Amino acid sequence: MFTPFLRICLGAFLVDFAVMIFITAMPFYVYSQLGGGAAMSGGIGAAQAVCYALASFGSAWLVSRAKNGMIFAVAGAILFGFFSCLFPMSRNPHVCMATATIAMASMALVWPALHAWVGGEPDVHLRAKRMGWFNISWSCGFALSPLAAGPLFDHDYRLPFFALTGLCAVCAVLLRSLPHEKDHYHPASEELLAARAGHDRASEAHLYSAWCATFAGSVLATVTRNVFPKRIDELVASGELRFFWEDAPAAILTADAATKYSWLAFALGATTVLSFFILGRTRRWHHNAAFVLGLEALVAAAFWALGTTRSLAVMSLCFIVTGAFAGVTFFQGVYYSMADTGQKHRRAAINEGAVGLGGFAGSLVFGYLAGRHGMAMPFHYTPVFVAAMMALQMALLRHGRRRED
């Protein structure tokens, strides 16, 4: 029989496989069935993200006071599957936005509860390994899902949404089978608490800066999902997409835009998986701000390149850098959130809220600018945004260190 940890990892894989099916298929449904463009898909993504963020902050109060927070995770998975299935039933953009928003907001009941359950491990080094495998599990769902979602959509636009509903039902069964966190983990001993005191103080000092980086990583990753698909749609329709810099496009690049985009989404997701694997097995990144800032500078350059390139190879490299940055920032944010076990569920919800707010800001601003000024403009100005985020992270880190001294 699967151990509880294996069951929660499998449940995380399935639920994020389902979520990424929705994220991959939604923009192409907007383009092909609703007649919208980057502004509409970005608007729907923004509405989803801000409601997810608000619901995450609300769930911090609700679930942390429940006797068993996993019940809410089960309910969230069921609600996501139900409302996602309703999404392709309408051609009214407002109805579609409502169902998509409620579906994504339901996930705010799921993720803080799952992260808090895994973060209940009192040994900080074993916790990092378990969090690494757990994050690998759900990010594998993110990485592999587009490879199924793109072809399913190109076959029939309804199929992706129906498929994810079945996945959510299986996930709900798995999560319902988990024991209570207090029954699964032994409480930390006084010796262990004393041994990790310095590590916990350093994590507290980095916490606010890490949440800021999580926000930045979410902004950029969400743009690649909710806004950049329009770029692929346009390049495929005009016959301008290339593998490298060849004069004439290969025949395979002149149709099925959703499938072509799924290759890039897979590259981003696979890199996130790899980053989780590395972070879960190493310690040098602990409390190392320079590591994150270096990645942030690379992702600024990657977004500038995405503004003009027609090469899938270049796009893939840019998506790989973005996936690494998103993975590193999310992992450190949730890891530092677990330092204070008494507040871990609330802080996991805040980290998820930062993800949601980043998704809202990225989808709304990039979608609006791309619709009004063309796709290249917001990508070419991304380095300005990244520089501002880096300055804010360093200021928050200095504040955190002064607070813990």
Secondary structure, DSSP 4 states (H G I P E B T S, - for coil): ---HHHHHHHHHHHHHHHHHHHHHHHHHHHHHHS---HHHHHHHHHHHHHHHHHHHHHHHHHHHTSS-THHHHHHHHHHHHHHHHHGGG---HHHHHHHHHHHHHHGGGTHHHHHHHHTT-SSHHHHHHHHHHHHHHHHHHHHHHHHHHHHHHHH-TTHHHHHHHHHHHHHHHHHHTPPPHHHHSPPPPHHHHHHTHHHHHHHHHHHHHHHHHHHHHHHHHHHHHHTTHHHHHHHHHHT--BSSS-SS--GGGGS-HHHHHHHHHHHHHHHHHHHHHHHHH--TTTT-HHHHHHHHHHHHHHHHHHTT--BHHHHHHHHHHHHHHHHHHHHHHHHHHTSSGGGHHHHHHHHHHHHHHHHHHHHHHHHHHHHHH-SHHHHHTHHHHHHHHHHHHHHHHHHHHHHH-
